């Protein structure tokens, strides 16, 4: 449709030139064929003035009509451009929304896949250590954690004992014994408060623990 409007404007310009040429040629031909008698009270200069006035008036009318037509087409083009911009913005919005929905569905699919894997593996065995290992490995893979430990609470000794670890040396892991009376331990604090904690600074003692070795403090989640 926009191409049609542009083509119409070009045709209008061409038609305008043709009309002007015809008017000029017609005027010259009319002057050469017909001799208009000049009234006694008039002069040649006055007649020439009238002729020029008539020609200018006709030209003005043609120009006004032509430019009104061109203006109408330009406004139409502007309106179509605004509609195209709105459509582009709407398409961009829908694209971003679709991208978010796709990411959401992908995350949910990964979550379901992980849960299915856990359920399947658990159904294959009833050993607690094996079940905990499957759960821990699956969760670390899903959450993109580089290490993790599952502690079990020993009521008799009133301490936390490591049950299974991910990406932690086993020999070092089973030497860990965290008493609930150790108020400096961030793991004990986390267990008592029962809320996630992001570690900003580790003590020298904590840095020597197997689960904190060579780790960036600002990325530590308990």
Secondary structure as a PSIPRED ss2 file (coil, helix, strand):
# PSIPRED VFORMAT (PSIPRED V4.0)

   1 X C   1.000  0.000  0.000
   2 X H   0.000  1.000  0.000
   3 X H   0.000  1.000  0.000
   4 X H   0.000  1.000  0.000
   5 X H   0.000  1.000  0.000
   6 X H   0.000  1.000  0.000
   7 X H   0.000  1.000  0.000
   8 X H   0.000  1.000  0.000
   9 X H   0.000  1.000  0.000
  10 X H   0.000  1.000  0.000
  11 X H   0.000  1.000  0.000
  12 X H   0.000  1.000  0.000
  13 X H   0.000  1.000  0.000
  14 X H   0.000  1.000  0.000
  15 X H   0.000  1.000  0.000
  16 X H   0.000  1.000  0.000
  17 X H   0.000  1.000  0.000
  18 X H   0.000  1.000  0.000
  19 X H   0.000  1.000  0.000
  20 X H   0.000  1.000  0.000
  21 X H   0.000  1.000  0.000
  22 X H   0.000  1.000  0.000
  23 X H   0.000  1.000  0.000
  24 X H   0.000  1.000  0.000
  25 X H   0.000  1.000  0.000
  26 X H   0.000  1.000  0.000
  27 X H   0.000  1.000  0.000
  28 X H   0.000  1.000  0.000
  29 X H   0.000  1.000  0.000
  30 X H   0.000  1.000  0.000
  31 X H   0.000  1.000  0.000
  32 X H   0.000  1.000  0.000
  33 X H   0.000  1.000  0.000
  34 X C   1.000  0.000  0.000
  35 X C   1.000  0.000  0.000
  36 X C   1.000  0.000  0.000
  37 X C   1.000  0.000  0.000
  38 X C   1.000  0.000  0.000
  39 X C   1.000  0.000  0.000
  40 X C   1.000  0.000  0.000
  41 X C   1.000  0.000  0.000
  42 X C   1.000  0.000  0.000
  43 X C   1.000  0.000  0.000
  44 X H   0.000  1.000  0.000
  45 X H   0.000  1.000  0.000
  46 X H   0.000  1.000  0.000
  47 X H   0.000  1.000  0.000
  48 X H   0.000  1.000  0.000
  49 X H   0.000  1.000  0.000
  50 X H   0.000  1.000  0.000
  51 X H   0.000  1.000  0.000
  52 X H   0.000  1.000  0.000
  53 X H   0.000  1.000  0.000
  54 X H   0.000  1.000  0.000
  55 X H   0.000  1.000  0.000
  56 X H   0.000  1.000  0.000
  57 X H   0.000  1.000  0.000
  58 X H   0.000  1.000  0.000
  59 X H   0.000  1.000  0.000
  60 X H   0.000  1.000  0.000
  61 X H   0.000  1.000  0.000
  62 X H   0.000  1.000  0.000
  63 X H   0.000  1.000  0.000
  64 X H   0.000  1.000  0.000
  65 X H   0.000  1.000  0.000
  66 X H   0.000  1.000  0.000
  67 X H   0.000  1.000  0.000
  68 X H   0.000  1.000  0.000
  69 X H   0.000  1.000  0.000
  70 X H   0.000  1.000  0.000
  71 X H   0.000  1.000  0.000
  72 X H   0.000  1.000  0.000
  73 X H   0.000  1.000  0.000
  74 X H   0.000  1.000  0.000
  75 X H   0.000  1.000  0.000
  76 X H   0.000  1.000  0.000
  77 X H   0.000  1.000  0.000
  78 X H   0.000  1.000  0.000
  79 X H   0.000  1.000  0.000
  80 X H   0.000  1.000  0.000
  81 X H   0.000  1.000  0.000
  82 X H   0.000  1.000  0.000
  83 X H   0.000  1.000  0.000
  84 X H   0.000  1.000  0.000
  85 X H   0.000  1.000  0.000
  86 X H   0.000  1.000  0.000
  87 X H   0.000  1.000  0.000
  88 X H   0.000  1.000  0.000
  89 X H   0.000  1.000  0.000
  90 X H   0.000  1.000  0.000
  91 X H   0.000  1.000  0.000
  92 X H   0.000  1.000  0.000
  93 X H   0.000  1.000  0.000
  94 X H   0.000  1.000  0.000
  95 X H   0.000  1.000  0.000
  96 X H   0.000  1.000  0.000
  97 X H   0.000  1.000  0.000
  98 X H   0.000  1.000  0.000
  99 X H   0.000  1.000  0.000
 100 X H   0.000  1.000  0.000
 101 X H   0.000  1.000  0.000
 102 X H   0.000  1.000  0.000
 103 X H   0.000  1.000  0.000
 104 X H   0.000  1.000  0.000
 105 X H   0.000  1.000  0.000
 106 X H   0.000  1.000  0.000
 107 X H   0.000  1.000  0.000
 108 X H   0.000  1.000  0.000
 109 X H   0.000  1.000  0.000
 110 X H   0.000  1.000  0.000
 111 X H   0.000  1.000  0.000
 112 X H   0.000  1.000  0.000
 113 X H   0.000  1.000  0.000
 114 X H   0.000  1.000  0.000
 115 X H   0.000  1.000  0.000
 116 X H   0.000  1.000  0.000
 117 X H   0.000  1.000  0.000
 118 X H   0.000  1.000  0.000
 119 X H   0.000  1.000  0.000
 120 X H   0.000  1.000  0.000
 121 X H   0.000  1.000  0.000
 122 X H   0.000  1.000  0.000
 123 X H   0.000  1.000  0.000
 124 X H   0.000  1.000  0.000
 125 X C   1.000  0.000  0.000
 126 X C   1.000  0.000  0.000
 127 X C   1.000  0.000  0.000
 128 X H   0.000  1.000  0.000
 129 X H   0.000  1.000  0.000
 130 X H   0.000  1.000  0.000
 131 X H   0.000  1.000  0.000
 132 X H   0.000  1.000  0.000
 133 X H   0.000  1.000  0.000
 134 X H   0.000  1.000  0.000
 135 X H   0.000  1.000  0.000
 136 X H   0.000  1.000  0.000
 137 X H   0.000  1.000  0.000
 138 X H   0.000  1.000  0.000
 139 X H   0.000  1.000  0.000
 140 X H   0.000  1.000  0.000
 141 X H   0.000  1.000  0.000
 142 X H   0.000  1.000  0.000
 143 X H   0.000  1.000  0.000
 144 X C   1.000  0.000  0.000
 145 X C   1.000  0.000  0.000
 146 X C   1.000  0.000  0.000
 147 X C   1.000  0.000  0.000
 148 X E   0.000  0.000  1.000
 149 X E   0.000  0.000  1.000
 150 X E   0.000  0.000  1.000
 151 X E   0.000  0.000  1.000
 152 X E   0.000  0.000  1.000
 153 X E   0.000  0.000  1.000
 154 X E   0.000  0.000  1.000
 155 X C   1.000  0.000  0.000
 156 X C   1.000  0.000  0.000
 157 X C   1.000  0.000  0.000
 158 X C   1.000  0.000  0.000
 159 X E   0.000  0.000  1.000
 160 X E   0.000  0.000  1.000
 161 X E   0.000  0.000  1.000
 162 X E   0.000  0.000  1.000
 163 X E   0.000  0.000  1.000
 164 X E   0.000  0.000  1.000
 165 X E   0.000  0.000  1.000
 166 X E   0.000  0.000  1.000
 167 X C   1.000  0.000  0.000
 168 X C   1.000  0.000  0.000
 169 X C   1.000  0.000  0.000
 170 X H   0.000  1.000  0.000
 171 X H   0.000  1.000  0.000
 172 X H   0.000  1.000  0.000
 173 X H   0.000  1.000  0.000
 174 X C   1.000  0.000  0.000
 175 X C   1.000  0.000  0.000
 176 X C   1.000  0.000  0.000
 177 X E   0.000  0.000  1.000
 178 X E   0.000  0.000  1.000
 179 X E   0.000  0.000  1.000
 180 X C   1.000  0.000  0.000
 181 X C   1.000  0.000  0.000
 182 X C   1.000  0.000  0.000
 183 X C   1.000  0.000  0.000
 184 X C   1.000  0.000  0.000
 185 X C   1.000  0.000  0.000
 186 X H   0.000  1.000  0.000
 187 X H   0.000  1.000  0.000
 188 X H   0.000  1.000  0.000
 189 X H   0.000  1.000  0.000
 190 X H   0.000  1.000  0.000
 191 X H   0.000  1.000  0.000
 192 X H   0.000  1.000  0.000
 193 X H   0.000  1.000  0.000
 194 X C   1.000  0.000  0.000
 195 X C   1.000  0.000  0.000
 196 X C   1.000  0.000  0.000
 197 X C   1.000  0.000  0.000
 198 X E   0.000  0.000  1.000
 199 X E   0.000  0.000  1.000
 200 X C   1.000  0.000  0.000
 201 X C   1.000  0.000  0.000
 202 X C   1.000  0.000  0.000
 203 X C   1.000  0.000  0.000
 204 X H   0.000  1.000  0.000
 205 X H   0.000  1.000  0.000
 206 X H   0.000  1.000  0.000
 207 X H   0.000  1.000  0.000
 208 X C   1.000  0.000  0.000
 209 X C   1.000  0.000  0.000
 210 X H   0.000  1.000  0.000
 211 X H   0.000  1.000  0.000
 212 X H   0.000  1.000  0.000
 213 X C   1.000  0.000  0.000
 214 X C   1.000  0.000  0.000
 215 X C   1.000  0.000  0.000
 216 X C   1.000  0.000  0.000
 217 X H   0.000  1.000  0.000
 218 X H   0.000  1.000  0.000
 219 X H   0.000  1.000  0.000
 220 X E   0.000  0.000  1.000
 221 X E   0.000  0.000  1.000
 222 X C   1.000  0.000  0.000
